[in-house]
Amino acid sequence: MGRESNRKRRQGQAATAREKAAAARAEQQRLRQRRRALGIISGIVVLVLIGVVAAVVALNHKGKSGPATAASATVLNQVTSVPVSVQTAIGAGTAVTAGLPESIQGGQPLTSGGKPTLLYIGAEFCPFCAGERWALIQALSRFGAFSGLEQIHSAEDNIATFTFLHATYTSSYLNFAPREQEDQNAKPLQTLTAVENAQFSKYLAPGEGSPGYPFLYFDGKYVSIAGPVDPSVLIGKSWSQISSSLSNPSSPIAKSVVGAANHIAAAICTLTGDKPASACPASIQALSRSFAAYGAA
Amino acid sequence: MARSDDSFRPNVRWAAPVTFPLSLIGLGLSIYLTIQHFSGSTSFAGCPASGKIDCAKVTTSSWSELFGHIPVALAGLLFYVVMVVLVSPWAWRVANIWLDRIRLAAAVTGIGMVAYLVYAEVVKIKSICIYCTGVHIVTFFLFLSILAAYLLRPLDPAGG
């Protein structure tokens, strides 16, 4: 009887010891688990803090968009001397349909000096404006000549382009009124006249992205919003890489930029009465017949 | 005896009370950004256009659409709809390792997207959007909470 009692007591003590050992092991496992979790979470938090500091530094870094410099004569020569045969071969090209000129009814003419006016409103930081300027310079050079163009990189997407800030344009057929409304840091740069602002506001609000850059107003006959050039084809390319591609009709850059320029030229031709003939061949005139009515889409 | 099958391990008790409200905040911000996107509005309450902080510049930039077609705001909304379901109190009650892994994978996807979008804002666009940053912060804390819940799950059904 006493022996049996001792055996049960020993069994009970052994079971208690096993439970204590199991509890201790479980506690150790929990501690290890918590240490591991804490280590991983702490590591991530430290990495994110480093990332936040890097982001603040990057946000305040000026980058390559910096100051404008005079445009390269070689680059400009290549942009403005795309052969008519190449323009014809490219035709509509790969111009972005949503950014093509759209006809408007009852638009206010901005005619000055007996000549129609093409109004451009954009911003230096804007990548779509960066793309459109290549097409605009290409198209407008068929009707006149630029001076004072400067090279910049758009702050957004770092696209090699130009600024119209100090540019002047002379033509016997039309006026060009470029307005770089904001600079590389989205700070106000050039102001619009009341009439210009009225047109800009009229065709963008409501339902369109503001500030709606780039905006083209073809003397009360057409508007173009957001531009017909897809800027992604220009990302990572230098000015000379872009300009030297423009005379190659199979180049994606030429198809985009010259295709857009052809549409812009077609809209201008309707303002100038298809003058000069060299800028308004039948193939270019035909493009204007494909323009949709504003708001029809 | 505790079952060794991971599928039957319960989740930590604080997981739902922490992650569910976070996901609702993220969902609210995403709804607002999606409405702003589709209405074409560029007037963001409390978001000045001061250069470094400019919601309209960010949400109308070329980076505001994935693959040139899918609005980032809509992708964010879909992400938070999924997350609200995955971190709901009902979902946390389902102690299944695969659900935990799917939840963690979704959170990792979200934080990866946040890293990409922050890069786009600070390096490419050079401006930040307050509402987008709000979504990014919520997504980060949601990721941390889900990761912690995953790592700290009780080792046996009796734990907690």
Interface residues (C-beta under 8 A of the other chain):
Chain A: A26 Q29 R30 Q33 R34 R36 A37 I40 I41 I44 V45 V48 G51 A55 A58 L59 N60 G63 S65 F125 P127 F128 A155 E156 D157 N158 N185 A186 K187 P206 G207 E208 G209 S210 P211 P231 S232
Chain B: S39 G40 S41 T42 A49 G51 K52 D54 A56 K57 T60 S61 S62 G68 A115 V118 V122 V123 K124 I125 K126 S127 I128 F140 L144 L147 A148 L151 L152 L155 D156 G159
